Amino acid sequence: MPRLNLCSYMPVNSRIALIVLISAAVMAGAALAADSGMYVSVRDGMVGGDTFASPIEGLKHLGVDAVELNLARDFSVQPLDGKDKVILKTDEDAKAFRQNTEKLGIRICSVLTACDFSAGDMESNTAWIARAIEIADLLGASAVRIDSAMAKERELDFEARVKLFAEGLTGALQRTANSKVALGIENHGFQGNNLAFLLNVFQLVGSDRLGSTLDTGNFYWRGYPLSEVYGILRVLAPYAKHTHVKNIHYPEDQREIMREAGWKYSVYFCPLDEGDISIAKVVDILAKAGYKGDICVEDESISKCKTPAEKIAVLERDVACIKKAIAEVK
């Protein structure tokens, strides 16, 4: 039976209108398929210091409109358009800071915190994380980075460390039950790069708001063989709430063996496009796990650069590397 050609029965103007509508629908569908929900962000520390006159200048130069903001224990932060620290102690402080940031055309996608649950008392630590969540909410951030390192992580046994960490995070989440802000534990240091530790904390806390600030380079720093790093990232990707992206370029004979934690890191850390870890592969792993969020530049190799111009050139390459990886997601 011959196919019915609807266009042959339509006036010319109607045919043109139909073609335009179909083309628009196809383009919209392609755009939707290409939109992975991932985007580039940068840690505020990467564009601070002497690299740029101000963080906002750096973000604009790099073409990035999202930033991770470091929140110190005294509630101080680095403003994007200045050098002097700003204290975000009250709700009004945080709202004013967000308003100014949005005027600059930048969004705060995440807040970075550090809290040692093996030091101090549980009440003050829990209260600090809870307040950080509230501030993140006021700033419009979707995630708070949680540091997994503890001063006593080599003294306490595994079960004690998991219980201590889970207790603090559970308390903070309960105090902020009406918030949608997620907590992402970074795989940081000796303890945080232990997959068993992270998964046990996730299981014990049992909250959809708790997951990972997935650092792409830290498991490699910890000493795991390169192929095993990808396997670990696949396991953690479904828990990802936020990311940190760095890279390392080890000698070929060191890539597929177990190394000592931190082995010659300061010698071999490097720009994202020079390292052994494929950023495109990591982004694809995240996409396949359903992650939608920022891919955050944390390139510590810029500390090896001798001039601001060299740092800027590396950051430009880092941003381009991530944008290309996101664009290639299938």
C-alpha positions in Angstrom: 0.0 0.0 0.0 1.5 3.4 -1.0 2.3 5.9 1.8 0.0 8.9 2.2 2.0 12.1 1.6 0.1 14.7 3.7 2.2 17.5 2.2 0.8 16.9 -1.3 -2.7 17.7 -0.1 -1.6 21.0 1.7 -1.4 24.5 0.4 2.2 25.7 0.0 2.0 28.0 3.0 0.7 25.2 5.2 3.5 22.9 4.0 6.1 25.5 4.9 4.6 26.0 8.3 4.6 22.2 8.9 8.2 21.9 7.8 9.2 24.7 10.2 7.3 23.1 13.1 8.9 19.7 12.4 12.4 21.2 12.1 11.9 23.1 15.4 10.8 19.9 17.1 13.8 18.0 15.8 16.1 20.8 16.9 14.5 21.0 20.3 14.8 17.2 20.7 18.4 17.3 19.7 19.1 20.1 22.2 17.3 18.2 24.9 19.4 15.1 24.2 22.6 17.1 24.2 21.8 18.9 27.5 23.3 16.6 30.1 22.4 18.9 33.0 26.2 19.3 33.7 28.1 22.5 33.6 31.5 24.0 34.5 32.2 25.6 37.9 35.4 26.7 39.6 36.5 26.7 43.2 36.8 30.3 44.4 40.4 29.7 45.4 41.3 28.9 41.9 40.5 32.4 40.7 41.5 34.2 43.9 44.9 35.2 45.2 47.2 36.8 42.7 45.9 35.0 39.6 43.3 37.6 38.8 42.6 41.1 40.2 39.4 39.6 41.7 37.5 36.3 41.4 34.8 37.8 39.3 37.4 39.0 36.8 38.7 35.4 36.6 35.2 33.8 36.2 34.3 36.3 33.4 37.6 35.7 31.7 37.1 31.9 31.8 33.5 32.1 30.7 32.3 30.4 33.8 29.2 31.5 35.7 29.2 29.1 38.7 31.5 29.0 41.7 32.1 26.9 44.8 32.4 29.2 47.8 34.7 28.3 50.7 32.9 28.9 54.0 35.4 29.1 57.0 34.5 28.1 60.5 34.1 31.7 61.5 31.6 32.0 58.6 33.9 34.2 56.5 33.9 33.9 52.7 35.9 35.5 49.8 33.7 38.1 48.0 33.8 37.8 44.2 34.5 41.5 43.6 37.0 42.2 46.4 39.8 41.1 48.6 38.6 41.5 52.1 36.7 38.7 53.8 33.0 39.0 54.4 31.3 37.4 57.4 28.0 35.5 56.7 26.8 35.2 60.3 23.1 36.2 59.9 20.5 35.3 57.3 20.6 38.9 56.2 24.3 38.7 55.5 23.9 35.6 53.3 20.9 37.1 51.4 22.9 40.3 50.7 25.9 38.3 49.5 23.7 36.3 47.2 22.1 39.4 45.8 25.5 40.9 45.0 26.7 37.7 43.5 23.7 37.5 41.2 24.1 41.1 40.1 27.6 40.0 39.0 26.0 37.3 36.9 27.4 34.4 39.0 25.6 31.7 40.9 27.0 29.9 43.9 26.5 26.2 43.1 28.1 24.8 46.2 29.6 25.7 49.6 32.9 24.1 50.8 33.3 23.3 54.5 35.8 21.5 56.6 34.8 19.8 59.9 36.9 17.3 61.8 34.4 15.1 63.6 37.2 13.5 65.7 38.1 16.9 67.2 36.0 19.1 69.5 32.6 18.1 70.7 29.8 16.6 68.6 27.3 19.3 69.4 29.4 22.2 68.1 30.4 20.2 65.0 26.9 19.2 64.2 25.6 22.8 64.7 28.3 24.1 62.5 27.4 21.8 59.6 23.7 22.5 60.1 24.3 26.3 59.9 26.5 25.8 56.8 23.5 24.0 55.2 21.2 26.9 56.1 23.7 29.4 54.7 24.1 27.4 51.5 20.3 27.4 51.1 20.2 31.2 51.5 23.0 31.5 48.9 21.1 29.3 46.4 23.7 26.5 46.5 22.5 23.0 45.9 25.3 21.2 47.8 27.7 21.5 50.7 31.1 19.8 50.5 31.9 17.7 53.6 35.5 16.9 54.4 36.1 13.3 55.2 39.5 13.7 56.9 39.8 13.3 60.6 42.8 13.9 62.8 42.3 10.6 64.6 41.4 8.6 61.5 44.5 6.3 62.0 43.8 5.9 65.8 40.2 5.0 65.7 39.0 1.7 64.3 36.8 1.5 61.2 33.5 1.1 63.0 34.2 3.9 65.4 35.0 6.3 62.6 32.0 5.4 60.5 29.7 5.8 63.6 31.3 9.2 64.5 31.0 10.6 61.1 27.4 9.3 60.5 26.3 10.7 63.9 27.4 14.2 63.0 25.9 14.2 59.5 22.7 12.6 60.7 22.3 15.4 63.3 23.0 18.1 60.8 20.5 16.7 58.3 17.8 16.3 61.0 18.2 19.9 62.0 17.7 21.0 58.4 15.0 18.6 57.5 13.1 21.2 55.4 16.1 22.0 53.3 16.8 20.5 49.8 20.6 21.2 50.1 22.6 18.0 49.7 25.8 17.0 51.5 28.6 15.6 49.5 31.4 13.8 51.3 34.6 14.3 49.4 36.9 11.4 49.0 39.7 13.3 50.6 42.9 12.1 52.5 43.6 8.6 53.8 40.1 7.8 55.2 38.0 9.5 52.6 39.6 7.5 49.8 38.4 4.3 51.3 35.3 3.2 49.4 34.1 1.0 52.3 34.2 3.9 54.6 32.1 6.1 52.3 29.5 3.5 51.5 29.1 2.5 55.1 28.5 6.1 56.1 25.9 6.5 53.3 24.2 3.3 54.5 24.2 4.2 58.2 22.8 7.8 57.6 20.3 6.5 55.1 19.4 9.9 53.6 18.8 10.8 49.9 20.4 14.2 50.8 23.8 12.6 51.6 26.2 11.5 48.9 29.6 12.2 47.4 31.6 15.2 46.4 33.3 13.0 43.8 37.0 14.0 43.4 38.3 12.6 40.1 41.9 12.6 41.1 42.0 11.7 44.8 41.6 7.9 44.5 44.6 8.0 42.1 46.5 10.1 44.6 45.6 7.5 47.2 47.6 4.9 45.2 44.9 2.9 43.3 45.8 1.7 39.8 44.3 3.8 37.1 41.9 1.1 35.8 40.7 0.6 39.4 40.1 4.3 39.8 37.5 4.2 37.0 35.8 1.2 38.7 35.6 3.1 42.0 34.2 6.2 40.3 31.5 4.0 38.7 30.5 2.7 42.1 30.3 6.2 43.6 28.8 8.1 40.6 25.2 7.3 41.6 25.9 9.0 44.9 27.4 12.1 43.4 26.0 15.5 44.6 29.0 17.6 43.6 32.5 17.2 42.1 36.1 18.3 42.2 38.2 17.7 39.1 42.0 17.3 39.2 44.5 15.1 37.3 47.9 13.4 37.7 50.4 12.3 35.1 52.4 9.4 36.6 55.2 7.6 34.7 53.8 4.7 32.7 55.3 2.1 34.9 53.4 3.5 38.0 49.9 3.8 36.5 48.7 0.2 37.0 50.3 -0.6 40.3 49.3 0.2 43.9 51.4 3.2 45.1 51.9 4.7 48.5 49.3 7.4 49.2 50.3 10.8 47.8 53.4 9.3 46.1 55.2 12.3 44.4 51.9 14.1 43.9 53.6 17.5 43.9 55.8 16.3 41.1 53.2 14.7 38.9 50.0 16.7 39.4 49.1 18.5 36.2 46.4 20.3 34.1 43.3 18.4 33.4 44.1 17.7 29.7 47.6 16.3 30.5 46.8 13.7 33.1 46.3 9.9 33.0 42.6 10.2 34.0 40.4 10.8 31.0 38.1 13.7 32.0 35.8 12.7 29.1 35.5 9.2 30.5 34.8 10.5 34.0 32.1 12.8 32.8 30.5 10.0 30.8 30.5 7.8 33.9 28.7 10.6 35.8 26.2 11.1 32.9 25.4 7.4 32.7 24.7 7.4 36.5 22.2 10.3 36.0 24.3 13.0 37.6 23.2 16.5 36.8 25.3 19.2 38.4 28.6 21.1 38.3 31.9 19.7 37.1 34.2 21.8 39.4 37.7 22.8 38.5 40.2 22.1 41.3 43.5 22.1 39.5 46.1 22.1 42.2 48.9 22.1 39.6 48.5 25.8 39.1 50.7 26.1 42.2 53.6 25.1 40.0 53.0 28.0 37.7 55.5 30.9 38.1 53.4 33.7 36.9 49.7 34.7 36.9 49.7 34.5 33.1 50.8 30.8 33.3 48.1 30.0 35.8 45.5 31.7 33.6 46.6 29.7 30.6 46.2 26.4 32.5 42.8 27.4 33.8 41.7 28.2 30.3 42.7 24.8 29.2 41.0 23.2 32.2 37.7 24.9 31.4 37.9 24.0 27.7 38.7 20.4 28.7 35.6 20.1 30.8 33.3 21.9 28.3 34.5 19.5 25.6 33.9 16.5 27.8 30.3 17.7 28.6 29.6 18.4 24.9 30.7 14.9 23.9 28.3 13.1 26.4 26.1 10.7 24.4 
